[in-house]
Amino acid sequence: MGFFQDYRWVILFYSTIILLVYIFRKKFDRPNFFLAMYRTKIGIKLMDKIGVKHAEVVKLLGYIGIGVGYSGLVLIVYYLLKNIFNLLMVPTATSAVSLVIPGVKIPGSPIMIPLITGWIALFLVILVHEFSHGVVARAHKIPVKSSGIFFMGPLMGAFVEPEEKKLRKSSDTTQYSVYAAGPFSNVLLALLCLFLLTYAFDPVAGSMSTEIGVPVVGVTEGYPAMDAGLEGGVVITSVNGVDITNHAQFTKNMEDVRPGEEVTVTADGTVYNIVTAENPSDPNKGYIGIMASTKAKTELNNQTLYYKILHRILMWLGELMAITGLLSLGIGLANLLPLGPVDGGRMLQVSLEKIKGSERGNFWWRKVSVATLLLLAINLFWPVIKWVTSQIGKIFL
């Protein structure tokens, strides 16, 4: 009952989505059992207007996107391999790769995206990604057949469908540009969000309040902080008797701590005596196993209603920018995986066909896709498997 109480709104939200898809199922195309696609013409005229009218500028950005796309492809594969190496070589390491479902806490992951803000951010990220595909396609005079949304269970996404046959008959550079457009636009959106957060929302909201402590976003299972009873959601105000008001001060007070040393942490008025473990990234440094927010807990300088509302709006917009930037970068890189139908996979397919010929190229493309899928699965489900194993162990102990 506790689970349903904690997740009642999340369950209601996703149940409503599933119910609506079922009610309007006749309006959806079903390529397979799991996927429901709703095709429209929304946004196509705007893609035409931007892509055709500003074709040269769009093409130039598309060519830049090719370099960014292939760099991102190499980066994400390296990152997944490095993450697996850490998981295998360091027993206490946690996966740096996780599924993200707004409103849902994924077992083994210290990150949870808020339900409503998360879905707004996700919508913005997907909209920019798919719209960019369409704009670049139109700049190269490739027709866009449809746009729309799709559902995979309760999960929603969007799509833009260029004329596939004409796209595949286009030059290699054109195909690269169209495929790379979505991820490249996600990188640009992430940079825009970072800029707005750093130079607009954070400074303005910060000037309206005073920092009073560092919120704990989450704690890592198996590390001293959890063993000492420290939980996510509390606010750290002191480390070893030194007052802490922001993340920089917290980091400074922890950077010289060595493994085996005792650290006194005060959070929400409670004192925790914690003996540090080895840092998974550097055995010479102490580690207590918490994820501290880079945003300090604050107290408003003015308690009037207008001031509170304005500050709340600015804080929410800042949160939206932060989540949008995080999801945009993550989704952009994920789409550059050399995997089947995603953008990175399509780019690799074109390259291999060019190098090896159509038949051999597609043979190796399928091989790489299977290997990438296995690599991704290990990265994603390792935390879940580890969490389930730990729960089973608790039952039998």
C-alpha positions as CSV (number, residue, x, y, z in Angstrom):
1,M,0.0,0.0,0.0
2,G,2.9,2.3,0.7
3,F,4.0,1.9,-3.0
4,F,0.6,2.9,-4.3
5,Q,0.4,5.8,-1.9
6,D,3.8,7.2,-3.0
7,Y,3.2,6.6,-6.7
8,R,-0.6,7.3,-6.9
9,W,-0.3,10.3,-9.3
10,V,2.4,8.6,-11.4
11,I,0.2,5.5,-11.7
12,L,-2.9,7.7,-12.6
13,F,-0.9,9.6,-15.2
14,Y,0.5,6.6,-17.1
15,S,-2.7,4.7,-16.7
16,T,-4.6,7.6,-18.3
17,I,-2.2,7.6,-21.3
18,I,-2.7,3.9,-21.8
19,L,-6.5,4.3,-21.6
20,L,-6.5,7.2,-24.1
21,V,-4.4,5.2,-26.6
22,Y,-6.8,2.3,-26.2
23,I,-9.9,4.5,-26.7
24,F,-8.5,6.1,-29.8
25,R,-6.7,3.0,-31.0
26,K,-8.4,3.2,-34.5
27,K,-6.6,6.5,-35.1
28,F,-3.2,4.9,-34.6
29,D,-1.1,2.8,-36.9
30,R,0.4,-0.3,-35.3
31,P,3.7,-1.4,-36.9
32,N,4.0,-4.0,-34.1
33,F,2.4,-5.0,-30.9
34,F,4.4,-2.6,-28.7
35,L,4.2,0.5,-30.9
36,A,1.3,2.9,-31.7
37,M,1.9,5.8,-34.1
38,Y,-0.4,8.7,-34.7
39,R,0.5,10.4,-38.0
40,T,-0.3,14.1,-38.7
41,K,0.8,17.0,-41.0
42,I,1.5,19.3,-38.0
43,G,4.7,21.4,-38.4
44,I,5.4,20.3,-42.0
45,K,4.6,23.8,-43.4
46,L,7.0,25.4,-40.9
47,M,9.7,22.9,-41.8
48,D,9.2,23.8,-45.4
49,K,9.4,27.5,-44.6
50,I,12.6,27.3,-42.6
51,G,14.3,24.6,-44.6
52,V,13.6,26.0,-48.0
53,K,13.8,29.7,-47.3
54,H,17.1,29.4,-45.3
55,A,18.4,26.3,-47.1
56,E,22.1,27.4,-47.3
57,V,22.3,28.2,-43.6
58,V,20.5,25.0,-42.7
59,K,22.8,23.0,-44.9
60,L,25.9,24.5,-43.3
61,L,24.6,23.7,-39.8
62,G,23.8,20.2,-41.1
63,Y,27.4,19.7,-42.3
64,I,28.7,20.8,-38.9
65,G,26.3,18.4,-37.3
66,I,28.0,15.5,-39.2
67,G,31.2,16.1,-37.4
68,V,29.4,16.5,-34.1
69,G,27.4,13.3,-34.8
70,Y,30.4,11.1,-35.4
71,S,32.3,12.6,-32.5
72,G,29.3,11.8,-30.3
73,L,29.0,8.3,-31.7
74,V,32.6,7.6,-30.6
75,L,32.1,9.3,-27.3
76,I,29.0,7.4,-26.3
77,V,30.5,4.0,-27.2
78,Y,33.6,4.8,-25.2
79,Y,31.5,6.0,-22.3
80,L,29.5,2.7,-22.3
81,L,32.6,0.6,-22.4
82,K,34.3,2.6,-19.6
83,N,31.2,2.3,-17.5
84,I,31.1,-1.5,-17.9
85,F,34.8,-1.7,-17.1
86,N,34.2,0.3,-13.8
87,L,31.2,-2.0,-12.9
88,L,33.3,-5.2,-13.5
89,M,36.5,-4.0,-11.8
90,V,35.1,-2.0,-8.9
91,P,32.5,-4.1,-7.0
92,T,31.1,-1.0,-5.2
93,A,30.8,1.1,-8.3
94,T,27.4,2.3,-9.5
95,S,26.3,2.5,-13.1
96,A,26.6,6.0,-14.6
97,V,24.0,4.9,-17.2
98,S,20.3,4.6,-16.4
99,L,16.8,4.7,-17.9
100,V,14.9,7.9,-17.3
101,I,11.1,7.8,-16.9
102,P,9.6,11.0,-15.5
103,G,8.1,10.4,-12.0
104,V,9.6,6.9,-11.6
105,K,12.5,6.0,-9.4
106,I,14.6,3.4,-11.3
107,P,16.1,0.9,-8.9
108,G,19.8,1.4,-8.6
109,S,19.8,4.9,-10.0
110,P,20.2,8.0,-7.8
111,I,18.4,10.2,-10.3
112,M,14.6,10.7,-10.5
113,I,13.0,13.2,-12.9
114,P,9.8,14.9,-11.6
115,L,6.7,13.8,-13.4
116,I,5.2,17.0,-14.8
117,T,8.4,19.0,-15.3
118,G,10.1,15.9,-16.7
119,W,7.4,15.4,-19.3
120,I,7.4,19.1,-20.3
121,A,11.2,18.9,-20.7
122,L,11.0,15.6,-22.6
123,F,8.4,17.1,-25.0
124,L,10.7,20.1,-25.7
125,V,13.7,17.8,-26.3
126,I,11.8,15.5,-28.7
127,L,10.1,18.3,-30.5
128,V,13.5,20.0,-31.2
129,H,15.1,16.7,-32.2
130,E,12.4,15.6,-34.7
131,F,11.7,19.1,-36.1
132,S,15.4,19.5,-36.9
133,H,15.4,16.2,-39.0
134,G,12.5,17.7,-41.0
135,V,14.1,21.1,-41.5
136,V,17.4,19.7,-42.8
137,A,15.5,17.2,-45.0
138,R,13.6,20.0,-46.6
139,A,16.8,22.1,-47.1
140,H,18.0,19.2,-49.3
141,K,14.6,19.1,-51.1
142,I,13.6,15.8,-49.5
143,P,9.8,15.7,-48.9
144,V,8.5,15.1,-45.4
145,K,5.6,12.7,-45.5
146,S,4.2,13.1,-42.0
147,S,4.9,14.0,-38.4
148,G,3.3,12.8,-35.2
149,I,3.5,11.1,-31.9
150,F,4.0,7.5,-30.9
151,F,3.4,5.5,-27.8
152,M,5.4,2.5,-26.6
153,G,3.2,1.4,-23.7
154,P,2.9,4.5,-21.4
155,L,6.1,6.0,-22.9
156,M,5.6,8.8,-25.5
157,G,7.8,10.0,-28.3
158,A,7.6,11.9,-31.6
159,F,8.6,11.3,-35.1
160,V,9.1,13.0,-38.5
161,E,9.1,10.8,-41.6
162,P,11.1,12.1,-44.6
163,E,10.5,10.3,-47.9
164,E,12.7,7.3,-47.2
165,K,13.4,6.2,-50.8
166,K,14.5,9.7,-51.9
167,L,16.6,10.1,-48.8
168,R,18.4,6.8,-49.4
169,K,19.1,7.8,-53.1
170,S,20.6,11.1,-51.9
171,S,24.3,11.7,-51.5
172,D,26.1,10.3,-48.5
173,T,26.6,13.8,-47.1
174,T,22.9,14.6,-47.4
175,Q,22.0,11.4,-45.5
176,Y,24.6,12.1,-42.8
177,S,23.2,15.7,-42.4
178,V,19.6,14.5,-42.0
179,Y,20.4,11.8,-39.6
180,A,22.8,13.9,-37.5
181,A,20.4,16.9,-37.4
182,G,18.4,15.6,-34.4
183,P,21.3,14.8,-32.1
184,F,23.1,18.0,-33.1
185,S,20.1,20.1,-32.3
186,N,19.9,18.4,-28.9
187,V,23.5,19.4,-28.2
188,L,22.7,23.0,-29.1
189,L,19.6,22.9,-26.9
190,A,21.6,21.6,-24.0
191,L,24.1,24.4,-24.4
192,L,21.3,27.0,-24.6
193,C,19.8,25.6,-21.4
194,L,23.1,25.8,-19.7
195,F,23.6,29.4,-20.8
196,L,20.1,30.5,-19.6
197,L,20.5,28.6,-16.3
198,T,24.0,30.1,-15.7
199,Y,23.4,33.7,-16.8
200,A,19.7,34.2,-16.3
201,F,17.7,32.0,-13.9
202,D,20.3,31.1,-11.3
203,P,21.6,34.7,-10.8
204,V,18.2,36.3,-10.6
205,A,16.7,33.6,-8.3
206,G,20.0,33.6,-6.2
207,S,19.8,37.3,-5.6
208,M,16.4,36.8,-4.0
209,S,17.5,34.3,-1.3
210,T,20.3,33.3,1.0
211,E,22.1,29.9,0.9
212,I,21.7,27.9,4.1
213,G,22.8,24.3,3.2
214,V,23.4,21.5,0.7
215,P,20.5,19.2,-0.1
216,V,21.3,15.5,-0.4
217,V,19.8,14.2,-3.7
218,G,20.5,10.5,-3.0
219,V,22.7,8.1,-1.2
220,T,24.6,5.1,-2.6
221,E,23.7,1.7,-1.3
222,G,26.6,-0.1,0.4
223,Y,28.5,3.1,1.3
224,P,29.0,4.7,4.8
225,A,26.4,7.4,4.5
226,M,23.5,4.9,4.0
227,D,25.0,2.7,6.8
228,A,25.0,5.7,9.1
229,G,21.3,6.4,8.4
230,L,21.7,9.4,6.2
231,E,18.9,9.7,3.6
232,G,18.1,11.6,0.5
233,G,16.1,14.8,1.0
234,V,18.0,16.1,4.1
235,V,20.1,19.3,4.0
236,I,23.7,19.3,5.1
237,T,24.6,22.4,7.2
238,S,27.9,21.4,8.7
239,V,31.0,19.1,8.0
240,N,33.5,18.5,10.8
241,G,32.1,21.5,12.7
242,V,32.5,23.9,9.8
243,D,29.3,25.6,8.6
244,I,28.3,24.6,5.0
245,T,26.0,26.7,2.9
246,N,26.7,25.6,-0.6
247,H,28.1,22.8,-2.7
248,A,31.5,24.4,-3.3
249,Q,32.1,24.6,0.5
250,F,31.0,21.0,0.9
251,T,33.4,19.8,-1.8
252,K,36.3,21.9,-0.3
253,N,35.8,20.4,3.2
254,M,35.6,16.8,1.8
255,E,38.5,17.0,-0.7
256,D,41.3,16.3,1.8
257,V,39.5,13.5,3.6
258,R,41.2,10.1,3.3
259,P,39.7,6.5,3.5
260,G,39.1,5.3,7.0
261,E,38.8,8.8,8.5
262,E,35.7,9.8,10.5
263,V,33.6,12.7,9.2
264,T,31.0,14.4,11.3
265,V,28.1,15.6,9.1
266,T,25.2,17.6,10.4
267,A,22.0,17.4,8.3
268,D,18.6,18.7,9.3
269,G,19.9,19.1,12.9
270,T,21.0,15.5,13.2
271,V,24.7,14.7,13.6
272,Y,26.1,11.6,11.7
273,N,29.5,10.2,12.5
274,I,30.6,8.5,9.2
275,V,33.8,6.6,8.6
276,T,34.8,7.1,5.0
277,A,35.4,4.3,2.4
278,E,37.6,4.4,-0.7
279,N,36.4,6.6,-3.6
280,P,35.6,4.3,-6.6
281,S,37.4,6.8,-8.9
282,D,40.4,7.4,-6.6
283,P,41.3,4.9,-3.9
284,N,43.4,7.6,-2.1
285,K,40.4,9.8,-1.4
286,G,37.7,9.2,1.1
287,Y,34.1,8.7,0.1
288,I,30.9,8.6,2.0
289,G,28.5,7.8,-0.8
290,I,26.1,10.7,-1.2
291,M,25.0,12.7,-4.2
292,A,24.9,16.3,-3.1
293,S,22.9,18.8,-5.1
294,T,24.9,21.6,-6.8
295,K,22.0,23.9,-5.9
296,A,22.1,25.1,-2.3
297,K,19.0,25.1,-0.1
298,T,17.9,28.7,0.2
299,E,15.9,31.0,2.4
300,L,14.0,34.0,0.9
301,N,15.2,37.5,1.7
302,N,11.6,38.7,1.6
303,Q,8.5,36.8,2.9
304,T,5.8,38.7,1.0
305,L,3.4,36.6,-1.1
306,Y,4.4,38.3,-4.4
307,Y,8.1,37.7,-3.7
308,K,7.4,34.0,-2.9
309,I,5.4,33.5,-6.1
310,L,8.0,35.2,-8.3
311,H,10.8,33.2,-6.7
312,R,8.9,29.9,-7.1
313,I,8.3,30.7,-10.8
314,L,12.0,31.5,-11.4
315,M,13.1,28.3,-9.5
316,W,10.7,26.2,-11.5
317,L,11.9,27.7,-14.8
318,G,15.5,27.0,-13.6
319,E,14.6,23.4,-12.8
320,L,12.9,23.1,-16.2
321,M,16.1,24.4,-18.0
322,A,18.3,22.0,-16.0
323,I,16.2,19.0,-16.7
324,T,15.7,19.9,-20.4
325,G,19.5,20.4,-20.8
326,L,20.2,17.1,-19.1
327,L,17.7,15.1,-21.1
328,S,18.6,16.9,-24.3
329,L,22.3,15.9,-24.0
330,G,21.4,12.4,-22.9
331,I,18.8,11.7,-25.6
332,G,21.1,13.3,-28.2
333,L,24.0,11.0,-27.3
334,A,21.7,8.0,-27.0
335,N,20.5,8.6,-30.6
336,L,24.1,8.5,-31.8
337,L,24.6,4.9,-30.7
338,P,25.6,2.7,-33.7
339,L,22.4,0.8,-33.2
340,G,19.8,-0.3,-35.8
341,P,17.3,2.4,-36.7
342,V,18.5,5.3,-34.4
343,D,20.4,8.2,-36.0
344,G,23.9,6.9,-35.2
345,G,23.0,3.5,-36.6
346,R,21.7,5.0,-39.8
347,M,24.9,7.1,-40.2
348,L,27.0,4.0,-39.6
349,Q,24.9,2.1,-42.2
350,V,25.6,4.7,-44.8
351,S,29.3,4.6,-44.1
352,L,29.6,0.8,-44.1
353,E,27.7,0.6,-47.4
354,K,30.1,3.1,-48.9
355,I,33.1,1.2,-47.7
356,K,32.0,-2.4,-48.0
357,G,29.2,-2.3,-50.5
358,S,25.5,-2.7,-49.9
359,E,25.5,-6.4,-48.9
360,R,28.7,-6.6,-46.9
361,G,28.0,-3.2,-45.4
362,N,24.6,-4.2,-44.1
363,F,26.0,-7.5,-42.8
364,W,28.5,-5.6,-40.6
365,W,25.9,-3.0,-39.7
366,R,23.7,-5.7,-38.2
367,K,26.6,-7.2,-36.4
368,V,27.6,-3.9,-34.8
369,S,23.9,-3.2,-33.9
370,V,23.6,-6.5,-32.0
371,A,26.9,-5.8,-30.2
372,T,25.8,-2.3,-29.3
373,L,22.4,-3.6,-28.1
374,L,24.1,-6.0,-25.8
375,L,26.5,-3.3,-24.5
376,L,23.6,-1.0,-23.8
377,A,21.5,-3.7,-22.1
378,I,24.4,-4.5,-19.7
379,N,24.8,-0.8,-18.9
380,L,21.1,-0.2,-18.3
381,F,20.1,-3.3,-16.4
382,W,23.1,-3.8,-14.3
383,P,21.8,-1.5,-11.5
384,V,18.4,-3.1,-11.6
385,I,19.9,-6.6,-11.4
386,K,22.2,-5.5,-8.6
387,W,19.2,-4.0,-6.7
388,V,17.0,-7.1,-7.2
389,T,19.9,-9.3,-6.0
390,S,20.4,-7.2,-2.9
391,Q,16.6,-7.3,-2.1
392,I,16.6,-11.1,-2.5
393,G,19.6,-11.3,-0.2
394,K,17.9,-9.3,2.5
395,I,14.9,-11.7,2.3
396,F,17.0,-14.8,2.9
397,L,19.3,-13.3,5.5
